[in-house]
Amino acid sequence: MGVNSPIRTFIVMIIGCILASFFFATSVSAQNFCSANCGETSTSCTSVNQVYCTQHQAWVMFYCNAYSEPGCVDGERLVNVADPDCIISPAPCVQEICCTYCVPGDCGTAAPTASPTPGATATPGPSPTPGPTSGGVPPPSGTPAPSCTEGGPYISAWSVCSGSPAKHSRTVGYDCYTGYIETVDCTGAIQAKAVQVSAADTSCAAVAASTNGITGTSHAFTPGSASQPTAQVQSGNNYVSFFPVVGGSYTIASTALSDYTLARACWSRALNAPLSGEALSSTLSVPTDGDTLTWRLGYTFSGPWVQTGGGGNVYGAGAVTSPVSALAVPRLFSVDGSGGTPGLVTYGTSYDFDSNPLLTGETYVSSANWLANDAYTNINYYDFFYRKLGGMTIENATDAVGAAIDKGAMTKPATGTYYLKGPVTTSSIGWVMGATEKTIIIINESTPGAGDAGLTIGGPITITAGGFVAFIVNGNITVASSVGGLYTLDTPTVEGVYVTSPTGTLATSLGAIGKERLVGQGIFVAGSFLLQRDLVSVVANTTTAAELFLYNPRLLISMPDSMKDVPITWEEVAP
């Protein structure tokens, strides 16, 4: 061990000088600003930043594989100084290479007394296209002080980001050169999405929990924002992203379909306090750089809507209103019947078929736009049919075959005409009227004038072709929330003739899950309609009517003779 160690050390030193001589045999000295002599390696140096040519007192940018400086033409420029990984060998620490002769002691190379004949060197390659200095630090300017040993750059920490557009700066200093201030933009990312929420709860918590993204929403920023990146259009429940964007103040300008109304604008930030808030305006990457700003915009739909079809006429003594969604296909209040034509829509005071409050949507009435203003004589249909069908005063306790009638869960009675005192609720198991079954039920509320429910439809009521059922009610008719179907279906769940007194209301109730949509087929006459179905839970108000009333002219043929000679025009009535 005592013999081998000095020999090993000597060999290393010889190799070091040989390598140094290979690279610096052209009388080019190298100095480093770490803690090593010319050509030696220092482990405290991690990168090579700049090259300086003292002959011309100008900085030369360092690039992989080559460097050059115009004017440094005395044969002392080096080519292929670094390997492809930008590592100078054998001294990774070398930061400055000078276009001067080495002096004695620099790896043992002596300066010549006359103009030297350059030793064998590699043929200089083409100068590379200048690129940015490592770390983004540009070279300093000015003339170095005489006999100054250069050191630097000395870089301070970035200042906080401020302003709009937001910027921050840092100081770069040198031992022999004037320092300077480097200023750059602060940047970050912005993401945004629009979701539908219920009008009953528009809190930021509800907005955050909603997964009902509004496809087609365009997200952009006002001209006063720090920048105006290209607008992004949302798809489904996905965020749109803007990255990178300059920091500063932003005001989001999102546009959803006209059927939606912005109810809440909630934002959050990943880094900068406060971390959340409610507004269309906020800041990005101030005072801390590299933040992410997220907007969640909660919209409410202008409301569910009703549609009619089958070619039946519609009449409203007051206003006929249904804001047909812009995404409905077809976008019509009254859809054509099987004969290819719609019904006539008649209103007493006003109409509105457009969700835009500035428009009334007369072109959305029907394919033919049949719309009329007329006042019908107010007829008490309950009283008319009550008298027409016999003016009964004794309540039916049993049906035509002697079966007891349970008014709390009334099952389908045998064919016949019945008089009952309300309230009456049909069975939840539903009725299916056979092809030969014809039933009329007259219901008088238990306390006339009190407004309690005369009839509650507790289950589906459907009719086989040829069958018939009618409910003539002095009071209200209410469809239970459990009666309905999926919003994707047009299958009727309530069929027949339904008539209230002039003060009675036909109410549809808010549908249960899976029973959201109500499709009625037949003839519906009421003093007023309270249509409460809503497809917000299944995000379908934009495309589908929550209630659909279809006219069924076959009932005019299958109804009992006692109702056929009524001197009125049978029509489907909706609000």
PyMOL commands that set and color helices and strands:
alter all, ss='L'
color gray80, all
select helices_A, chain A and resi 4-24+134-136+204-209+362-364+381-388+536-538+555-558+561-564
alter helices_A, ss='H'
color red, helices_A
select strands_A, chain A and resi 30-31+50-53+58-61+96-97+154-155+167-173+180-185+187-196+218-221+232-233+240-246+248-255+260-269+276-278+281-284+292-301+306-309+314-316+319-324+345-347+350-354+371-373+416-421+424-425+431-433+438-444+453-457+461-463+468-474+476-479+494-500+505-507+518-525+528-530+547-551
alter strands_A, ss='S'
color yellow, strands_A
deselect
rebuild
show_as cartoon
